[in-house]
């Protein structure tokens, strides 16, 4: 069986709702574990129930969310391997495959695509800047850092992967353990893991959680199965996921104003709106109509005016 998980706080609950809606529409049935800080989502408060495993929200007869409150000072981006390992070791000891999705992603492919995908190795998606050759100075610095800290390079890689999606089987758990160890190594060097950016562009050039993830992939011998940047709609031709990457998320955007600044609504913005109403309703009919109108007007403006 497969387990889905995500991490969120604040208004990222909109993204969680859209992610879950897209999972249901694409055929997922099962358990979703959402680690969170702060209050529960407003759309969940009236329908949650308590049982021995915590707070549960029944999305449908075949899908439910387990809300798991978190007490960690870490930025949630830096808590991903910890959370996945917690699920593997404590919450879901009998399940075989685990998928993490950032709460700003929606699915476009049917769920069975993901099930087949992870059967071939660690499932990932290449990032926007997806080429990082084995002799690139940044990757060479990562290698030096790893060796200095007692790790062994197990495989040479050429691609750079986005940390917003990970599919991993239980048999490849040591990848998550290695990723977690790298966070611990950085913390021992007084790097503040409560921050999104771990450092500036300075040796060893491990700026973000996904830099550490990409290094961890070099330290385990497991096969990697990846789609290109189109897998998150970072480039045209995608059909797997849409990822509302960047600082201004789809649920925060004022589409007309953004379009007048040269940033028309993205495909990820449009896909987000597709998944806001069922089975979880995130907007009232009036709110949804307003946002759809904003996308329509913003897209029209974008046909004539874009940033260079």
Number of C-alpha atoms within 10 A of each C-alpha: 12 20 21 21 21 25 25 22 17 12 13 18 24 24 24 25 27 28 23 28 24 27 23 22 18 16 12 22 18 17 18 24 21 21 20 21 15 11 11 17 20 12 16 20 12 9 11 17 13 10 7 6 10 12 16 20 19 15 20 13 8 11 16 17 21 20 22 17 16 16 10 10 12 14 16 23 20 24 19 27 22 17 22 26 19 13 18 20 13 10 13 17 11 12 14 14 19 23 21 23 21 23 25 27 24 28 27 19 18 17 19 11 11 17 18 10 18 21 14 15 18 20 21 23 25 21 22 17 12 15 14 15 15 15 12 12 13 19 24 14 15 22 21 14 17 20 12 10 11 8 17 13 17 13 13 15 17 13 17 24 26 20 22 22 20 20 23 25 19 17 11 16 16 16 22 22 15 21 25 21 16 20 21 14 14 15 13 10 9 9 15 16 22 15 15 15 16 20 16 11 10 9 12 18 18 24 16 18 25 19 19 22 26 20 22 24 23 22 22 18 14 17 13 14 15 19 16 20 21 19 24 30 22 22 12 11 12 17 14 19 21 24 26 26 17 8 7 11 18 23 19 11 15 15 26 23 14 17 24 15 14 18 18 26 24 20 14 22 20 17 21 27 18 15 24 24 16 16 16 17 16 22 15 11 11 9 11 15 12 12 20 16 14 20 23 17 16 23 19 15 22 21 11 10 15 13 10 4
